């Protein structure tokens, strides 16, 4: 596809909310996509139905109920096609990606790549390698150009617009997780990259809402935040980011397949969390402006 044709290619994500932001909070939902292109399915060693384990299954249903006037970005393309929360530079896996030089891989590979869940996931559906052959460099570059890069550009634009209007912006990166092991395992995890992606105030505010909802909370363990937080958060410039992981048993049915009875309850406390973060962000902005 030539560059001039790429401009006409519709994005593989949905953007909702006003053009001019009405809130300093921007919501990202990068892993709920369920679009598996035919060219992908032809290369799989496992049935596409098995790849649902890679999805943040139907967390977009929670987001749709919880998010109001905030700008929200929701990926449609499945995570198995390309992972928007992985770096297109550091997280390419030579076992599935012919464009990676294996000689440099060992020195720069992340733990995610080593475990098979890099930019192009390798492990899913019970297979150690879900691809029949390596993807060519051109195939991977196309996924980066038409899916990964536009999503991140849209996040950048939304955060810049929110910051310009409010003097502060906060990205809430929404995910879901399988139930964690243990009798009293945490049900919600807040990630701020161990304090590097945003002011502690925002984590504290979000934690208060989660606890008030009667849910067991973890912070930065086992999920501290990935490429999205690392690449978009600039706390010193007033652009913060927080990852929210929700136990899927809270909102899916008993088969962990479709939205269940818990969607409304989950969306209600997520809405309260967004409201609390908005209030905290605006208070921070007003305080800075008064100094």
Secondary structure, DSSP 8 states (H G I E B T S, - for coil): --HHHHTTS--SEEEES-SS-SSSEEEEE-S---B--HHHHTTBSS-GGGGGGGS-TTHHHHHHHH--SSEEEEE-B-TTT--TTS-TTT---TTTBTTS-HHHHHHH--HHHHTT-SSS---BTTBS--BSS-B-HHHHHHHIIIIIHHHHHHHHHHHHHHHHHHS-EEEEEEEEE---SSTT--SEEEE-TTTTSS-HHHHHHHHHHHHHTT--EEESSS----HHHHHH-BGGGTEEEEEEEEEGGGTB-TTSSSB-TTHHHHHHHHHHHHHHHHHHHHHHHHHHHH-
